[in-house]
């Protein structure tokens, strides 16, 4: 009897002083403790996934952000080139046509004046892309310092992905049906976020190679033509018609570069796309789409289980805060996919327009260059035939530069219409990003409030 009383008193002492529950050895209590631990651990996992989600959006925003003045700068450069060449060709054609039968009467100064606007316009058109490349280089080093260039960003994402795995793997087995389904949602969300980054990674690198190639080709075609014009001015000033051959050879090369420009940019993009597909060992976009569909299905299943088994909810506030993140992230994923599809559609439209325009404009410049080469290399001693050939070659290229001027206006107009349309709909990148951060910060605070330390 004394021993029984002693044991009872000892148990009461342990309960009151050490805080042990009366059913410390009960299976039900162990289950409750496990569920509380899992609930807390899920909150910690969600916080890490919020960190990954925020980094994804930051990476996308910073790597696709462009200056508001960029479209106007680039338009000014390319339009200066086309307009300068067009004006100079017209001056030269009028002078040659006036003295078609007596080319010796053409004043050399008039021919120089026909070449100066072409040379100046093409120098402007050639230097502007170099200026854009310099700005991109400065931006690259700024992003590098913040770890936002693709080669550094992917390492950070891999690290976050590993941290999420280490937290999730701490979860013990549970008989709670909600937790079991939420675990699947968590894993699919993690994989979707990882694939989302890969998609942004691919998009950023493809955008850079395409844009850089376009800048290089636009600069090369304009500077090559400008140097040809400069040699032409020297030929007239020094009274050396023989060097008109090399001058028009550069004109021909410039025409070839105009034809090849859109093709080279897209070829480089296609080659890099193939390399990235090999690097990631998958078609990232399709894999991302499939994983997102699985995530949405799993999330919908979770919400059904919650409705049919409300008694399994351990902490309603905690669960609601996580559910708000799952739903919000689903909307972010859908927005990203819509942007990807829209960008692909726009890219195809630009390709369908730029390739034919480049072919037409470049061909007309090649026609001028070939006529000029024949005049310079073969008829440099015969001004009658030489001036007739140059006049004939000028006519198609005048039409070509006119087409180029109209196309530059078309590209600027489409871009500005899209800009103001998206601004009105609150769909500009900076608007989407700011709204995203505000909403995600609120979700993060709610999740943090339910963590038991």
Residue pairs with C-beta under 8 A, 6 or more apart in sequence:
11 22
14 20
15 21
15 22
21 29
23 29
31 174
31 175
34 172
34 173
34 174
35 174
35 176
35 179
35 314
36 314
36 315
36 452
37 171
37 172
38 171
38 172
38 174
38 176
38 179
39 179
39 314
39 315
39 318
39 319
40 451
40 452
41 167
41 168
41 170
41 171
42 171
42 179
42 182
42 183
42 186
42 318
42 322
43 318
43 321
43 322
43 447
43 448
43 450
43 451
44 167
44 451
45 164
45 167
45 168
45 186
46 186
46 321
46 322
46 325
46 447
47 444
47 447
47 448
47 451
48 160
48 163
48 164
48 167
49 164
49 186
49 189
49 190
49 193
49 325
49 329
50 325
50 440
50 443
50 444
50 447
51 160
52 157
52 160
52 161
52 164
52 190
52 193
52 194
52 197
53 193
53 329
53 332
53 440
54 437
54 440
55 153
55 156
55 157
55 160
55 197
56 157
56 193
56 196
56 197
56 200
57 332
57 433
57 436
57 437
58 148
59 148
59 153
59 197
59 200
59 201
59 204
60 200
60 203
60 204
60 336
61 429
61 430
61 433
62 143
62 146
62 148
63 143
63 148
63 150
63 200
63 204
63 207
63 208
64 203
64 204
64 207
64 429
65 429
65 430
67 73
67 135
70 132
71 412
71 415
71 416
72 412
73 128
73 131
73 132
74 128
74 129
74 132
75 408
75 409
75 411
75 412
76 124
76 128
77 124
77 125
77 127
77 128
77 129
78 125
78 128
78 218
78 404
78 408
79 405
79 408
79 409
80 121
80 124
80 125
81 121
81 122
81 124
81 125
81 126
81 222
81 225
82 121
82 125
82 401
82 404
82 405
82 408
83 121
83 401
83 405
84 117
84 118
84 119
84 120
84 121
84 122
84 124
85 117
85 118
85 121
85 122
85 225
85 397
85 401
86 398
86 401
86 402
86 405
87 117
87 118
87 121
88 113
88 114
88 115
88 116
88 117
88 118
88 119
88 121
88 229
89 114
89 118
89 368
89 394
89 397
89 398
89 401
90 398
91 110
91 113
91 114
91 117
92 110
92 111
92 114
92 115
92 390
92 391
92 394
93 391
93 394
93 395
93 398
95 106
95 107
95 110
95 111
95 114
96 103
96 106
96 387
96 388
96 390
96 391
96 394
97 391
98 106
99 105
99 106
99 387
100 387
100 388
100 391
101 384
103 383
103 384
103 386
103 387
103 388
104 383
106 387
108 236
108 237
108 239
111 236
112 233
112 236
112 237
115 229
115 232
115 233
115 236
116 229
116 233
118 225
118 226
118 229
119 226
119 229
119 230
119 233
122 222
122 223
122 225
122 226
122 229
123 222
123 223
123 226
124 222
125 218
125 222
126 218
126 219
126 220
126 221
126 222
126 223
126 226
127 219
127 223
128 219
129 214
129 215
129 216
129 218
129 219
130 215
130 219
132 215
133 212
133 215
133 216
133 219
136 208
136 211
136 212
140 149
143 149
144 152
147 153
147 156
150 201
150 204
150 205
153 197
153 201
154 197
154 201
157 194
157 197
161 190
161 194
164 190
165 190
168 183
168 186
168 187
168 190
171 183
174 180
176 312
176 314
177 305
177 309
177 312
178 302
178 305
178 306
178 309
178 312
178 313
178 319
179 312
179 314
181 298
181 301
181 302
181 305
182 302
182 322
184 298
184 302
185 295
185 298
185 299
185 302
185 326
188 291
188 294
188 295
188 298
189 295
189 326
189 329
191 291
191 295
192 288
192 291
192 292
192 295
192 329
192 333
193 329
195 284
195 287
195 288
195 291
195 292
196 288
196 333
196 336
198 280
198 284
198 288
199 284
199 285
199 288
199 336
199 340
202 273
202 276
202 280
202 284
202 285
203 340
203 343
205 272
205 276
206 269
206 272
206 273
206 276
209 268
209 269
209 272
210 265
210 266
210 268
210 269
213 264
213 265
213 268
213 269
214 261
214 262
214 265
217 257
217 260
217 261
217 264
217 265
218 261
220 257
221 254
221 257
221 258
221 261
222 254
224 250
224 253
224 254
224 257
225 250
225 251
225 254
225 365
227 250
228 246
228 247
228 248
228 249
228 250
228 251
228 254
229 247
231 243
231 244
231 246
231 247
231 250
232 244
232 247
232 248
234 240
234 243
235 241
235 242
235 243
235 244
235 247
241 376
241 380
241 381
241 383
241 386
242 376
242 380
243 376
244 372
244 375
244 376
244 380
244 386
245 372
245 373
245 376
245 377
245 380
246 376
247 372
247 376
248 368
248 369
248 370
248 371
248 372
248 373
248 375
248 376
249 369
249 373
250 369
251 365
251 368
251 369
251 372
252 365
252 366
252 369
252 370
252 372
252 373
253 369
254 365
254 369
255 362
255 363
255 364
255 365
255 366
255 367
255 368
255 369
256 362
256 366
257 362
258 358
258 361
258 362
258 365
259 358
259 359
259 362
259 363
259 366
260 358
260 362
261 358
261 362
262 351
262 354
262 355
262 358
263 355
263 358
266 351
266 355
276 284
277 283
277 284
285 340
288 337
289 337
292 333
292 334
292 337
295 330
295 333
296 330
299 326
299 327
299 330
302 323
302 326
303 323
305 312
306 312
306 313
306 319
306 323
313 319
315 450
317 449
317 450
318 450
320 446
321 443
321 446
321 447
321 449
321 450
322 447
324 443
324 446
325 443
325 447
328 439
328 440
328 443
332 436
335 432
350 411
353 407
353 410
354 407
357 403
357 404
357 407
360 400
360 403
361 400
361 401
361 403
361 404
361 407
362 400
363 396
363 400
364 396
364 397
364 399
364 400
364 401
365 397
365 400
367 393
367 396
367 397
368 390
368 393
368 394
368 396
368 397
369 393
370 393
371 389
371 390
371 392
371 393
372 389
372 390
372 393
374 389
375 385
375 386
375 387
375 389
375 390
376 386
379 385
379 386
379 389
380 386
419 428
422 428
423 431
426 432
426 435
